Amino acid sequence: MFELNSDTCLVELVDRDERPVPDGVPSDHILITNLANRVQPLIRYRIDDSFTRAPESPDCSLLRATISGRTGESLRWGGVEIHPLVLSAVLLKHGEVLDYQVRQTVCGVDVAVVCAERPDVERLAAELRDSLVSAGLGGAQVRVSRAESVERDPESGKARRFIPCLPESKLPASASGA
């Protein structure tokens, strides 16, 4: 159980659309606002860790929650959830891969790789496909392409290594089968 004194920082437990989640429901991520640091303020800084808020104690003003770990990078296809290590372990074995970004698709992943030398994209795609199938995603489709760089968040400048697919309700009609 994690406890945080709310007089130094605000922690908002929110869902994917940044709406507050009720006690006992795991958040998709948290938003932190630091109330004490005037030199480098953090205002609604997003952290992709899942917290589950415990009911408040009547004699305490602490935020009490359990931390489940990173959720922002997990990829889900229906009931199949694949941890990013399933794919990053394969990518990191290839010394020519300097950077990468994995985009979830309806049936698998598209992977952009930045390489020091020409990669064997067919071999890399086959290894990634085998890893996904071993992790439970039968019929996984993998496409690997070489890139000059990976996309970075325009606000933070950080590269997101794993980009989940939009929920089916937000997919374009051609992707959701409508």
Beta strands, then each sheet from edge to edge (+ up, - down):
strand 1: 2-5
strand 2: 9-14
strand 3: 29-34
strand 4: 45-47
strand 5: 49-53
strand 6: 62-70
strand 7: 75-77
strand 8: 80-82
strand 9: 97-104
strand 10: 108-115
strand 11: 141-146
strand 12: 162-163
sheet 1: 1+ 6- 5+
sheet 2: 2+ 3- 4+
sheet 3: 7+ 8-
sheet 4: 11+ 10+ 9- 12-
end
